[in-house]
Amino acid sequence: MDSRRKGARSHDPAPAARDGYVFIGVVAERFGVHPQTLRLYEREGLIRPARSSGNTRLYDLETVERLEIILTLTRELGVNLAGVEVILELKSRLARMEGEVGRLMESIRAVVAERASRGGESSRALVIRPRGAIVLRVR
């Protein structure tokens, strides 16, 4: 009888780990949650595990790290799932903004380097002045 038939379990604790993925049961056991909880998180859009050709959920490192954040927020900080969703969205926005700031800084460095390579008058430092007050005074 074929040991790979549907429903048969391998003795390998993380059979898909060699491909960078782990199965739902492995993740559930590692974090001490029921697999149904992981399915709920997926239905709520908090995690998006990959799928195998047989439609099996496959968790990569990024998804597992996201799950760690979710469990920390819910277990240790008492945040409900709606709050978790807001926090994860803000985290995602912050990451995008950090990327934009990084790209902007690279552009500024390129302009400064170009001006410095020209020499003479144009080699003076690039000065950016704010249009308005930096600090607003509250009375």
BELTANOR-V614676 format. One record per residue. RES is the residue in three letters. SS is DSSP state (~ for helix, > for strand, _ for the rest). Layout:
# BELTANOR-V614676
{{RES	SS} {RES	SS}}
This chain:
# BELTANOR-V614676
{{MET	_} {ASP	_} {SER	_} {ARG	_} {ARG	_} {LYS	_} {GLY	_} {ALA	_} {ARG	_} {SER	_} {HIS	_} {ASP	_} {PRO	_} {ALA	_} {PRO	_} {ALA	_} {ALA	~} {ARG	~} {ASP	~} {GLY	_} {TYR	_} {VAL	>} {PHE	>} {ILE	~} {GLY	~} {VAL	~} {VAL	~} {ALA	~} {GLU	~} {ARG	~} {PHE	~} {GLY	_} {VAL	_} {HIS	_} {PRO	~} {GLN	~} {THR	~} {LEU	~} {ARG	~} {LEU	~} {TYR	~} {GLU	~} {ARG	~} {GLU	_} {GLY	_} {LEU	_} {ILE	_} {ARG	_} {PRO	_} {ALA	>} {ARG	>} {SER	_} {SER	_} {GLY	_} {ASN	_} {THR	_} {ARG	>} {LEU	>} {TYR	>} {ASP	_} {LEU	~} {GLU	~} {THR	~} {VAL	~} {GLU	~} {ARG	~} {LEU	~} {GLU	~} {ILE	~} {ILE	~} {LEU	~} {THR	~} {LEU	~} {THR	~} {ARG	~} {GLU	~} {LEU	_} {GLY	_} {VAL	_} {ASN	_} {LEU	~} {ALA	~} {GLY	~} {VAL	~} {GLU	~} {VAL	~} {ILE	~} {LEU	~} {GLU	~} {LEU	~} {LYS	~} {SER	~} {ARG	~} {LEU	~} {ALA	~} {ARG	~} {MET	~} {GLU	~} {GLY	~} {GLU	~} {VAL	~} {GLY	~} {ARG	~} {LEU	~} {MET	~} {GLU	~} {SER	~} {ILE	~} {ARG	~} {ALA	~} {VAL	~} {VAL	~} {ALA	~} {GLU	~} {ARG	~} {ALA	~} {SER	~} {ARG	~} {GLY	_} {GLY	~} {GLU	~} {SER	~} {SER	~} {ARG	_} {ALA	_} {LEU	_} {VAL	_} {ILE	_} {ARG	_} {PRO	_} {ARG	_} {GLY	_} {ALA	_} {ILE	_} {VAL	_} {LEU	_} {ARG	_} {VAL	_} {ARG	_}}
